[in-house]
């Protein structure tokens, strides 16, 4: 993507790194004009800082920039010390999402990739375990291949996050300032390591929606080109890519034979799908679409069921959305917690080494949010110094 800065770019001869200013600004979702107003400088000044036309900003301006963007001052003086591979990032809502929000998430993906690299030096993560899918394989066939490869049979998937993480794929949930970013997937490569990161919005809490989002991204991982310049493909081609990922997700979560058997003669009964949702943890709308795709209902019945959902007010918030739960991502959380419990590093050492070893100075609360850690996990506790005064014995 054009606006995403390669944070492996090195500018060794300069103290102030203009690229780092753009990275921090993108990370916070702040435009150059907005930052200029907050700092009290001209927009052109911010542009000149970022393009290294003013190599060393006044320290007072730099301090205000640091405070406004909530990045340590040192962040703006660093260069990343590892080289990351280049990859596309697939967003579910690419056509409708403002590029600013996509850039914000892509920047966070790069940070997570760097931290994953650091953690992998201490721990051996499960290797990526996915089959190679031949080009031109249908989403339906690809879903069956993956189910067979992971020995899933035809039964419902109760915990897709655990399933994906146990096969070497990183999952994270993310904060977003917009409802337009549902989920994304990104390929991580460095040295001899290759894996994928799937992120989904914390705005989604229903298990059925989270499961479909993750299965959708699995479709991209297995079916699509990770060197594709998604900004330059036409609208129709992108829609086809998205439809393939949707078809894969439906086939993976609702395998054909078992689903047909489960629906039986009730494919045209809306109330029956609510019962099925308890078992499959897939949205009612997705199951109705699956029935239509499998010719269990015709177009007229499909449209009627969808209209009934609309009339009942359950298109956006379905029955059981507030009840059916799924596990949260845990791979990165467990990695950090284990290393701290085993005293491999303290919270302060972890944050310091990200800076000194990798060139990534961040405040602890940002690292916690990136990795999904409980707030306060990386809080640097100052040692309590107790001073005891010995009582003077009474003189006799």
FENWO-V585703 format. One record per backbone hydrogen bond with DSSP energy under -0.5 kcal/mol. NH is the residue of the N-H (numbers start at 0). CO is the residue of the C=O. Records with the same first field share a line. If there is no record, write none. Layout:
NH->CO  CO
This chain:
3->0
6->4
8->5
13->10
16->75
17->15
19->16
20->16
21->17
22->18
23->19
24->20
25->21
26->22
27->23
28->24  25
29->24
34->30
35->31
36->32
37->33
38->34
39->35
40->35
44->41
45->41
46->42
47->43
48->44
49->45
50->46
51->48
52->47
53->47
56->54
61->57
62->58
63->59
64->60
65->61
66->62
67->63
68->64
69->65
70->65
74->71
75->71  72
76->73
77->74
79->6
80->357
83->81
84->188
87->225
89->184
90->88
91->182
93->90
95->92
96->92
100->97
101->97
102->98
103->99
104->100
105->101
106->102
107->103
108->104
109->105
110->106
111->107
112->108
113->109
114->110
115->111
116->112
117->113
118->114
119->115
120->116  117
121->118
122->118
124->122
128->166
132->130
133->131
136->133
141->137
142->138
143->139
144->140
145->141
146->142
147->143
148->144
149->145
150->147
151->146
154->151
157->155
162->158
163->159
164->160
165->161
166->162  163
167->164
168->163
169->195
171->197
173->199
181->179
183->198
184->89
185->196
186->87
187->194
188->186
189->192
192->189
194->187
196->185
197->169
198->183
199->171
200->181
201->173
203->200
204->202
206->323
209->205
210->206
211->207
212->208
213->209
214->210
215->211
216->212
217->213
218->214
219->215
220->216
221->217
222->218
223->219
227->224
229->227
231->228
232->229
237->233
238->234
239->235
240->236
241->237
242->238
243->239
244->240
245->241
246->242
247->243
248->244
249->245
250->246
251->247
252->248
253->249
258->254
259->255
260->256
261->257
262->258
263->259
265->262
268->265
269->267
271->268
272->268  269
273->269
274->270
275->271
276->272
277->273  274
278->274  275
279->275
280->276
286->282
287->283
288->284
289->285
290->286
291->287
292->288
293->289
294->291
295->290
296->290
301->297
302->298
303->299
304->300
305->301
306->302
307->303
308->304
309->305
310->306
311->307
312->309
313->308
317->315
320->317
322->319
323->319
333->329
334->330
335->331
336->332
337->333
338->334
339->335
340->336
341->337
342->339
343->338
344->338
349->345
350->346
351->347
352->348
353->349
354->350
355->351
356->352
357->352  353
358->354
359->353
361->359
365->362
366->362
367->363
368->364
369->365
370->366
371->367
372->367
376->373
378->375
380->378
381->379
384->382
385->383
387->385
389->387
